[in-house]
Amino acid sequence: MSNETNLPLPQFYARTLHSILPVLDGSLPPMEESTQTQLQRGIDDLYLVGRMLSSLGVFSDNERLDEVGDKQLVFMTVGWVLGEAETRQGFSGPDKRKAALERSDTAFNAFLGVLDTYKVVPEGETSRGLPADAGRRREAKIAAHRRSKELREKLRSSLPGPVDASDHPIAFILALLPSAKLSSTSVNDEEAETRAPTLLLLRLLADLAVSSLGNNAMELEILAQAPADPTEGPLADPRRRRTEEEDSTWRLDRAPGQYKPRELISGGGRVLRPFTILPSTSAMSDRERLRADVFRSGHRLPTMTIDEYLEEEDRRGNIIRGGGQASYDAPTESELLELETENDGTMAAEEAAEKKRAKDENWARFTDDNKKGEGNRMNKG
């Protein structure tokens, strides 16, 4: 560690989590270069924390869970944080994305391996993968959602420190770590009672790690079927590069790459200057690229790739989120209401029961007012 980062291990880990929390909770745009730089710096620090834990021998295969100190338990979360951070990298190409997902899988599996070694998670609570049967898969999904909700509620009530409003798992980890301003220098320092909430947190992260491994597997399967990156082909012709350099000497207009998407489209969607939408570079074949260079206009137009256009539309809030496997796996509104009504005696259960009763009453009123077959009868009376 440099002089600037010369902190005790708990404080250094807390400072690293503070630096990557805005990236992981979505506060910062993941595609921005500054965001990726900040994330990469945090990932490097996480690998440094992992190496320090290994050199200090904090965890051992010969230990039992009751032999691990309360302040040591929180460092079992390093593998999960590292796996989650790696999933936010590699957006510049299929190969880099695949490498990032593989590193994420390695970190998640190492995290689950530590939990298995110390038997942190009760047997049968977390199983890797979902059942093939649709009915059992739905039951497993509802059970995992209920278990995650219960663990989060128990964590909020048992954590010794305040929890960040983002409710991100990293906020729970930070509540178990000392502030970077404190002067404690021992990893084994036993002060506040943190063992019970730390074990609850590790069980919650185990569920999240299994879910992330499933998502990574689906994305890796899609990337395996993607075409190869055309930029890796034998296109580095020096004569072509020299011609392009000479060509740019007499084209007096501004180079297209210097325009930002927000300079081409206003916030209200009005086009500020002409531009050309190009296909994504990862989907263009060599023949299409060569044809575009031959049959091009006599003057340059500011260009914007489809990826840049979608990123700009996303920044302006014109892209609807949702759909896909994640939405399919998420419980429906009726399922969530049914789960909340099971907590008898609580205010949330009473509110959920009232919402369910109102929903059923509205549906009954609708079916009474609109009998089956009373639609368009094609002028038959």
Steps between C-alpha positions, in 0.01 A plus 500: 500500500620852430518772764165632380333163556703398809198397708426199720335219309142556630511873421662439161226250410234750611655775290509270197131414542410869527678565168315231302157526663381779260595276206330186628176666615453679165570855619771540234456410129696178441604588144683821594880480485533671838265243655699209357823658625356534849369142488834360382681678782256347749541152349879529528460591867267201553759264353754662733272433798467137390878459478543655844243261648684205345841617626362557851333157503168643618306199369609137501349173384586349839287746700141476615255787487510551877878549480468804270490836678202732468702767318649242264164376374427818305804438278327191359298749293802604290437225244137603449587870461773413250264281296233770497753767394635286214150477349510879444805476270580395144238695302745601224486165319377139517841358593553747783145443624552124497826535694330724758216251550746213539690696765167570670414128502839421653445753780144384571603133510791583733259687728255209508791262557603688814142487629485126430831444682377670815140376457364855533183430300263238645487183292231511231438875528685600182534274197696597191271513199122481464291183448410410144132459583308827465289443812797420722692789347218736596492361855878539531476856371231594752691330783821686409311831486338437838832397654678807360228730634516344847879521510496868401246583771703315764817675385348848530393431857823332615777706335705702749549801270277709274415361155524708184167593344588314178429165677774343286678196652822700507325747732444209741870410480601860570279501809714214637833668424671783689528842343821590318551772762528252788840395626445129573777293341397141576292273287423292810369796706188382685285802592133523402284190455513443125510122468126436463437774239813399308378140473161627379677715241707206374182294453344786303810538281501124436151527344609801293817322384303197376262730311791693345668176390181405316485839327868478403446154352215626279705799380804282428280270293383800294858627458612157380259532206600859415708567184870567533621857546575637149774726635711190563505403133782565249389856417815686600596596145767776516398636156141541613608672822728737305218582257264581785761727659552688174125514442446677831741780405263656245174422677463823696194415706521374855580131549185300581647333805542836672124553533329383816151346472346786698641744240305320226162458678349751741340404829156527340592262218559767231784430254761775535708403194500218241652172609520140382405202716747218439456134588674379815867428434462159660232403247661636180667261261822587318313525171251752641781714640686503167181576306420790734846646436463478120141622455510792738398861459737763367496682832519383856196477725516464876446131569343324794499125550187319610663435838569872549146590388346251746728626776389859433133397496556314827657811652194704399268239652336383176573128543263284701672253729376151570420183311724202442585215734529727805142623463380144437669378819372791713182432701179655364299764685246241613777271628658786695165592656444136594843485664444821696161385630667196661662725765198498731472775757720754321397831346651400165294179496177692569577750223582217259177320591303821438667548160425138407137537611460823297659337196266199520198729549592713197538187289164365615333834421662503156380147419146592614492810277657325201342159446677248287396536135377861528771636275462590132205290380528630139159677505315187609324686782 
